[in-house]
């Protein structure tokens, strides 16, 4: 039986073999965890799909494409194999000598992936000082990169004024530009490379267009103030803005099914379910975990699931199931202070809604100028499938639900 690198998401093309939990030639039991993989978004544990003897093909530390065979299992009953294996001889007694640096590292209190250990050795990093984010506190490669120290002074090229750590990951190396002035050069992190490739793909392979509108947030703000205490006591979580937009988007998607569809070759696939992706910013980049069957969730369940997914994203605990699929995406640049933006579609989806900061602005109501809390809304859509009339109507319907959310059946 072949063990392959599994599909781990539409934007993930390769994975690092971070750790083998079983040795080459060892017996494994079905469903036993045998390998840990690291990708640019999630860490993955592979289970044995059958019992037998493990034969490792790809060693620890190698990055290979999705679908690569990294090991095989010679199928058989584990109990029978254990009975036929010769008894292992006791290891020879070791001389009582001063432990080497390598042996001291091996006795570190926290488990460490081999790839992380190699990188730590290259950087001279004390692994006991690195906080592990892997399973059972295991130190993974990303933990070492995040902890990486700037290049030591004696390793700099003569004449360099200094190196800077411009972001988490590889340190920036200060060099001279063509005109002699200093610049810092830093290698892209794997996840940033994936994000760049993904965004470029969205631009090149979709006919993306953006339409804008604005929503008066008065009623949403009043509802939150009026019912926040009761809602929090009853459900154990605060009532936020996102649940209103998830509910409003689902109702609008029901009216405009093309926005919830995708293109497959020359076919249009209309998806009669609503898996809503919620963009979450982390120190590693943007990830989009998905609310499954969001149309069946209450306001409280939406808020709770978003909080849980955000916590998992920041702790790097997202699973493949959290990221796969999605029929429509919502992103909130307003939490960073954005007033207006053009969000980029997440293929093969055909639409993404952008939320922004709320500002008090003068507006005209019944011939009078009044001050209202206004949010700019943006809908980017694939013009190959969605016409301008549909896009404008869809966004206008979201605006109407937000300005009068009584039809959203708020569960308080």
DRENLOLUM-634495 format. One line per 3 residues: number of its first residue (from 1); their letters; for each residue x, y, z of C-alpha. Coordinates in nm, 4 decimals, decimal comma. Example, Ala and Ser with C-alpha at 12.3 -4.5 7.8 and 13.67 -1.06 7.14 Angstrom:
DRENLOLUM-634495
1> AS> 1,2300/-0,4500/0,7800 | 1,3670/-0,1060/0,7140
This chain:
DRENLOLUM-634495
1> XXX> 0,0000/0,0000/0,0000 | 0,1335/0,3426/-0,0989 | 0,1297/0,6406/0,1377
4> XXX> 0,1000/0,9646/-0,0579 | 0,1018/1,3332/0,0290 | -0,2742/1,4061/0,0378
7> XXX> -0,4612/1,6958/-0,1166 | -0,4564/1,9598/0,1556 | -0,6295/2,2528/-0,0112
10> XXX> -0,6645/2,4164/-0,3484 | -0,3719/2,6564/-0,2954 | -0,1271/2,4073/-0,1398
13> XXX> 0,1005/2,2351/-0,3909 | 0,3674/2,0747/-0,1720 | 0,4413/1,9637/0,1826
16> XXX> 0,7440/1,9159/0,4053 | 0,7984/1,5723/0,5597 | 0,8543/1,7047/0,9114
19> XXX> 0,8688/1,3895/1,1191 | 0,8324/1,0131/1,0980 | 0,6823/0,8765/1,4190
22> XXX> 0,7838/0,5237/1,3161 | 1,1220/0,3988/1,1951 | 1,1820/0,2439/0,8555
25> XXX> 1,0978/-0,1261/0,8817 | 0,8849/-0,0851/1,1936 | 0,5460/-0,2514/1,2302
28> XXX> 0,2464/-0,0168/1,2296 | -0,1180/-0,0672/1,3180 | -0,4093/0,0564/1,1092
31> XXX> -0,5117/0,4167/1,1934 | -0,1895/0,4731/1,3894 | -0,0291/0,8153/1,3324
34> XXX> 0,2959/0,7559/1,1465 | 0,3993/1,0863/0,9903 | 0,3716/1,4623/1,0372
37> XXX> 0,3627/1,6986/0,7416 | 0,4008/2,0750/0,7370 | 0,2457/2,2965/0,4681
40> XXX> 0,2237/2,6702/0,4256 | -0,1165/2,6735/0,5973 | -0,1740/2,3672/0,8118
43> XXX> 0,0153/2,0877/0,9818 | -0,1069/1,7408/0,8843 | -0,0846/1,4048/1,0561
46> XXX> -0,0932/1,0935/0,8364 | -0,2446/0,7711/0,9638 | -0,1630/0,4210/0,8480
49> XXX> -0,4464/0,2953/0,6295 | -0,3499/-0,0664/0,6959 | -0,1442/-0,2736/0,9379
52> XXX> 0,1960/-0,3993/0,8305 | 0,5618/-0,3062/0,7916 | 0,6493/0,0556/0,7095
55> XXX> 0,9018/0,1276/0,4330 | 0,9984/0,4968/0,4211 | 1,0700/0,6432/0,0761
58> XXX> 1,1065/1,0161/0,1497 | 1,3181/1,1074/0,4539 | 1,2539/1,3827/0,7033
61> XXX> 1,3307/1,7349/0,5865 | 1,2380/1,6954/0,2190 | 0,9643/1,9036/0,0561
64> XXX> 0,7736/1,7146/-0,2112 | 0,4698/1,7832/-0,4351 | 0,1176/1,6785/-0,3451
67> XXX> 0,0556/1,3169/-0,4526 | 0,4169/1,2019/-0,4009 | 0,4587/0,8519/-0,2572
70> XXX> 0,6526/0,9031/0,0659 | 0,6280/0,5484/0,2036 | 0,4726/0,2077/0,1526
73> XXX> 0,3181/-0,0431/0,3906 | 0,3794/-0,4143/0,3434 | 0,0383/-0,5267/0,4608
76> XXX> -0,0008/-0,7965/0,7227 | -0,1190/-0,8595/1,0756 | 0,0909/-0,6657/1,3254
79> XXX> 0,0700/-0,9393/1,5918 | 0,1978/-1,2062/1,3524 | 0,4838/-0,9883/1,2336
82> XXX> 0,5861/-0,9045/1,5881 | 0,5952/-1,2756/1,6712 | 0,8227/-1,3569/1,3763
85> XXX> 1,0625/-1,0679/1,4328 | 1,3848/-1,1675/1,6160 | 1,4211/-1,0329/1,9645
88> XXX> 1,6230/-0,7149/1,9690 | 1,9600/-0,7363/2,1399 | 2,0111/-0,4993/2,4300
91> XXX> 2,2127/-0,1943/2,3293 | 2,5776/-0,1948/2,4373 | 2,6600/0,0032/2,7474
94> XXX> 2,7712/0,3551/2,6650 | 3,0863/0,4963/2,8210 | 3,0271/0,7565/3,0861
97> XXX> 3,1480/1,0628/2,9018 | 3,0371/1,4216/2,8814 | 2,7222/1,4390/2,6614
100> XXX> 2,7692/1,6026/2,3246 | 2,5714/1,9042/2,2072 | 2,3615/1,6782/1,9848
103> XXX> 2,2736/1,4486/2,2735 | 2,1831/1,7439/2,4918 | 1,9466/1,8641/2,2198
106> XXX> 1,7839/1,5227/2,1997 | 1,7064/1,5390/2,5733 | 1,5241/1,8705/2,5366
109> XXX> 1,2039/1,8765/2,7380 | 0,9886/1,9580/2,4328 | 0,9575/1,7293/2,1275
112> XXX> 1,1224/1,8780/1,8194 | 1,0694/1,8022/1,4511 | 1,3968/1,7125/1,2746
115> XXX> 1,3551/1,9930/1,0195 | 1,3147/2,2403/1,3042 | 1,6212/2,0977/1,4799
118> XXX> 1,8366/2,1373/1,1677 | 1,7262/2,4975/1,1190 | 1,7898/2,5714/1,4868
121> XXX> 2,1418/2,4293/1,4556 | 2,2057/2,6482/1,1502 | 2,0924/2,9589/1,3404
124> XXX> 2,2456/2,8701/1,6752 | 1,9037/2,8798/1,8428 | 1,8459/2,7208/2,1822
127> XXX> 1,5428/2,4993/2,1274 | 1,4512/2,5209/2,4959 | 1,3740/2,8873/2,4324
130> XXX> 1,1362/2,8166/2,1407 | 0,7639/2,7787/2,2119 | 0,6209/2,4806/2,0250
133> XXX> 0,2892/2,5111/1,8407 | 0,2711/2,1522/1,7108 | 0,0935/1,8528/1,8561
136> XXX> 0,1656/1,8099/2,2279 | 0,3834/2,1223/2,2219 | 0,6124/1,9904/1,9471
139> XXX> 0,8502/2,2511/1,8042 | 0,7970/2,2720/1,4284 | 0,9912/2,4527/1,1569
142> XXX> 0,7653/2,7600/1,1656 | 0,8316/2,7999/1,5385 | 1,2065/2,8146/1,4763
145> XXX> 1,1670/3,0587/1,1875 | 0,9445/3,2801/1,3995 | 1,2068/3,2717/1,6751
148> XXX> 1,4985/3,3192/1,4360 | 1,7633/3,5619/1,5503 | 1,9274/3,8156/1,3156
151> XXX> 2,2449/3,7045/1,1425 | 2,5398/3,7278/1,3775 | 2,7722/4,0275/1,3214
154> XXX> 3,0768/3,8141/1,2382 | 2,8783/3,6509/0,9550 | 2,8011/3,9808/0,7791
157> XXX> 2,9726/4,0913/0,4648 | 3,2310/4,3563/0,5330 | 3,0912/4,7034/0,5109
160> XXX> 2,7289/4,6084/0,5815 | 2,5733/4,8485/0,8347 | 2,3563/4,5734/0,9841
163> XXX> 2,0871/4,3164/0,9211 | 1,7249/4,3667/1,0194 | 1,4446/4,1305/1,1075
166> XXX> 1,1711/4,2896/0,8968 | 0,9105/4,0195/0,9602 | 0,8790/3,6754/1,1104
169> XXX> 1,0773/3,4154/0,9209 | 1,4076/3,4530/0,7394 | 1,6126/3,7543/0,8546
172> XXX> 1,6627/4,0408/0,6108 | 2,0194/4,0882/0,4880 | 2,1322/4,4456/0,4404
175> XXX> 2,3196/4,4977/0,1128 | 2,4153/4,7890/-0,1084 | 2,1901/4,8918/-0,3959
178> XXX> 2,3278/4,9819/-0,7399 | 2,3732/5,3430/-0,6287 | 2,5494/5,2390/-0,3090
181> XXX> 2,2646/5,3105/-0,0658 | 2,1609/5,0316/0,1756 | 1,8591/4,8076/0,1139
184> XXX> 1,7376/4,4975/0,2963 | 1,6686/4,1769/0,1077 | 1,4581/3,9002/0,2635
187> XXX> 1,3406/3,5674/0,1244 | 0,9639/3,5269/0,0913 | 0,8131/3,2840/0,3398
190> XXX> 0,6440/2,9797/0,1823 | 0,2975/3,1019/0,2769 | 0,3634/3,4463/0,1285
193> XXX> 0,4776/3,2800/-0,1946 | 0,1523/3,0806/-0,2014 | -0,0563/3,3897/-0,1338
196> XXX> 0,1214/3,5767/-0,4129 | 0,0688/3,2913/-0,6590 | -0,2952/3,2528/-0,5546
199> XXX> -0,3750/3,6217/-0,5950 | -0,2027/3,6336/-0,9311 | -0,4016/3,3290/-1,0415
202> XXX> -0,7261/3,4982/-0,9379 | -0,6363/3,8039/-1,1429 | -0,5278/3,6090/-1,4490
205> XXX> -0,7972/3,3389/-1,4590 | -1,1093/3,5343/-1,3661 | -1,2852/3,8342/-1,5201
208> XXX> -1,2964/4,0121/-1,1850 | -1,5008/4,3248/-1,1374 | -1,6017/4,5106/-0,8190
211> XXX> -1,9195/4,6989/-0,7361 | -1,9681/4,9189/-0,4283 | -2,2459/5,0340/-0,1991
214> XXX> -2,2834/5,1621/0,1552 | -2,4989/5,0523/0,4457 | -2,6435/5,2456/0,7368
217> XXX> -2,5419/5,0437/1,0424 | -2,7790/5,2217/1,2832 | -3,0142/4,9285/1,3418
220> XXX> -2,7378/4,6728/1,3781 | -2,5621/4,8926/1,6323 | -2,8857/4,9498/1,8255
223> XXX> -2,9636/4,5783/1,8325 | -2,6186/4,4949/1,9603 | -2,6343/4,7564/2,2354
226> XXX> -2,9905/4,6658/2,3353 | -2,9436/4,2877/2,3448 | -2,5707/4,2416/2,4019
229> XXX> -2,5909/4,1658/2,7737 | -2,8779/3,9169/2,7374 | -2,7194/3,7540/2,4315
232> XXX> -2,3829/3,7127/2,6061 | -2,5386/3,5660/2,9200 | -2,7483/3,3208/2,7228
235> XXX> -2,4896/3,2062/2,4669 | -2,1560/3,2770/2,6350 | -2,0273/3,4881/2,3478
238> XXX> -2,0690/3,8461/2,2307 | -2,2919/3,9406/1,9408 | -2,0632/4,0787/1,6703
241> XXX> -2,1074/4,2316/1,3270 | -2,0019/3,9289/1,1238 | -2,3042/3,7143/1,2069
244> XXX> -2,5349/3,9792/1,0584 | -2,3370/3,9810/0,7342 | -2,3223/3,6028/0,7170
247> XXX> -2,7005/3,5858/0,7564 | -2,7595/3,8695/0,5084 | -2,5221/3,7132/0,2531
250> XXX> -2,6968/3,3756/0,2724 | -3,0385/3,5315/0,2131 | -2,8961/3,7265/-0,0822
253> XXX> -2,7274/3,4119/-0,2203 | -3,0652/3,2374/-0,2188 | -3,2054/3,5181/-0,4348
256> XXX> -2,8993/3,5283/-0,6632 | -2,7749/3,1655/-0,6926 | -2,5139/3,2530/-0,9561
259> XXX> -2,3077/3,4273/-0,6884 | -2,2964/3,0962/-0,4983 | -2,2008/2,8982/-0,8095
262> XXX> -1,8699/2,8068/-0,9722 | -1,7436/2,7438/-1,3235 | -1,6244/2,3923/-1,4085
265> XXX> -1,4932/2,3836/-1,7640 | -1,7896/2,4810/-1,9793 | -2,0443/2,4012/-1,7057
268> XXX> -2,1913/2,6155/-1,4316 | -2,2212/2,4287/-1,1013 | -2,4971/2,5724/-0,8813
271> XXX> -2,4282/2,4799/-0,5204 | -2,7445/2,4372/-0,3140 | -2,5644/2,4731/0,0166
274> XXX> -2,3910/2,7648/0,1834 | -2,0351/2,7115/0,3048 | -1,9170/3,0619/0,3896
277> XXX> -1,5448/3,1353/0,4067 | -1,4370/3,3907/0,6676 | -1,0996/3,5523/0,5953
280> XXX> -0,8727/3,5532/0,9013 | -0,5420/3,7366/0,9177 | -0,2598/3,5614/1,1054
283> XXX> 0,1105/3,6241/1,1530 | 0,1687/3,3723/0,8709 | -0,0684/3,5404/0,6264
286> XXX> -0,4325/3,5194/0,5277 | -0,6299/3,1970/0,5701 | -0,9970/3,1369/0,4944
289> XXX> -1,1597/2,8789/0,7219 | -1,5133/2,7799/0,6275 | -1,8462/2,7811/0,8130
292> XXX> -2,0169/2,4609/0,6940 | -2,3904/2,4758/0,6193 | -2,3976/2,8290/0,7541
295> XXX> -2,7654/2,8665/0,6601 | -2,8480/2,6167/0,9371 | -2,6579/2,8070/1,2079
298> XXX> -2,8021/3,0527/1,4578 | -2,6434/3,3912/1,5251 | -2,4800/3,2503/1,8382
301> XXX> -2,3471/2,9454/1,6545 | -2,2011/3,1648/1,3814 | -2,0256/3,3886/1,6338
304> XXX> -1,8939/3,0892/1,8280 | -1,7649/2,9065/1,5220 | -1,5934/3,2189/1,3892
307> XXX> -1,4232/3,2707/1,7271 | -1,3143/2,9059/1,7372 | -1,1773/2,9137/1,3815
310> XXX> -0,9904/3,2399/1,4429 | -0,8322/3,0944/1,7566 | -0,7311/2,7793/1,5701
313> XXX> -0,5877/2,9857/1,2843 | -0,3700/3,1945/1,5158 | -0,2593/2,8837/1,7035
316> XXX> -0,1872/2,7078/1,3698 | -0,4307/2,4309/1,4601 | -0,6559/2,4507/1,1535
319> XXX> -0,7300/2,1169/0,9929 | -0,7810/2,0374/0,6261 | -1,1550/2,0179/0,6817
322> XXX> -1,1523/2,3743/0,8172 | -1,0047/2,5115/0,4929 | -1,1493/2,2971/0,2162
325> XXX> -1,4274/2,4154/-0,0114 | -1,6319/2,7265/0,0473 | -1,8950/2,8705/-0,1854
328> XXX> -1,8669/3,2397/-0,0940 | -1,6226/3,4466/0,1125 | -1,6553/3,7435/0,3477
331> XXX> -1,3542/3,9533/0,4454 | -1,3502/4,2395/0,6955 | -1,0793/4,4945/0,6270
334> XXX> -1,2558/4,7303/0,8632 | -1,0922/4,5711/1,1665 | -0,7623/4,7111/1,0331
337> XXX> -0,9117/5,0525/0,9585 | -0,9793/5,0099/0,5863 | -1,2438/5,2449/0,4456
340> XXX> -1,2660/5,0979/0,0954 | -1,0999/4,8133/-0,0933 | -1,1478/4,5708/-0,3810
343> XXX> -1,1324/4,2195/-0,2322 | -0,9940/3,9468/-0,4567 | -1,1979/3,6374/-0,5428
346> XXX> -1,0923/3,3036/-0,3981 | -1,1226/3,0653/-0,7008 | -1,3200/2,8620/-0,7868
349> XXX> -1,5656/3,0833/-0,5986 | -1,7263/3,3593/-0,8011 | -1,7844/3,6212/-0,5339
352> XXX> -1,6350/3,7818/-0,2227 | -1,7896/4,0465/0,0041 | -1,5698/4,3130/0,1596
355> XXX> -1,6662/4,4883/0,4830 | -1,5009/4,8111/0,5984 | -1,4761/5,0555/0,8872
358> XXX> -1,7874/5,2261/1,0207 | -1,7755/5,6064/1,0108 | -2,0251/5,8684/1,1205
361> XXX> -2,1186/6,0637/0,8087 | -2,3751/6,3269/0,7121 | -2,6571/6,1825/0,5020
364> XXX> -2,9869/6,3228/0,3782 | -3,3076/6,1732/0,5210 | -3,6492/6,3229/0,4426
367> XXX> -3,4808/6,6381/0,3195 | -3,2715/6,6849/0,6343 | -2,9035/6,6280/0,6990
370> XXX> -2,8454/6,3734/0,9770 | -2,5435/6,1847/1,1049 | -2,5460/5,8081/1,0540
373> XXX> -2,2881/5,5283/1,1057 | -2,2019/5,4207/0,7507 | -2,0046/5,1204/0,6269
376> XXX> -1,8738/5,0908/0,2718 | -1,9437/4,7512/0,1126 | -1,7631/4,5967/-0,1848
379> XXX> -1,8539/4,2910/-0,3910 | -1,5914/4,1476/-0,6243 | -1,7335/3,8956/-0,8695
382> XXX> -1,6407/3,6888/-1,1724 | -1,7985/3,8680/-1,4658 | -1,7824/3,5494/-1,6755
385> XXX> -2,0723/3,4133/-1,4728 | -2,2290/3,7079/-1,2915 | -2,3702/4,0063/-1,4808
388> XXX> -2,3514/4,3572/-1,3452 | -2,7261/4,3642/-1,2815 | -2,7035/4,0538/-1,0636
391> XXX> -2,3989/4,1814/-0,8758 | -2,5552/4,5191/-0,8024 | -2,8848/4,3563/-0,7013
394> XXX> -2,7052/4,1110/-0,4735 | -2,5113/4,3841/-0,2922 | -2,8196/4,6057/-0,2693
397> XXX> -3,0111/4,3196/-0,1053 | -2,7348/4,2762/0,1551 | -2,7588/4,6487/0,2233
400> XXX> -3,1335/4,6190/0,2780 | -3,1001/4,3276/0,5199 | -2,8332/4,5114/0,7184
403> XXX> -3,0335/4,8331/0,7357 | -3,3456/4,6424/0,8451 | -3,2334/4,3084/0,9976
406> XXX> -3,5785/4,2136/1,1294 | -3,6159/3,9590/0,8489 | -3,3014/3,7785/0,9559
409> XXX> -3,4861/3,6270/1,2563 | -3,2309/3,7176/1,5182 | -3,2150/3,4559/1,7950
412> X> -3,1774/3,6486/2,1203
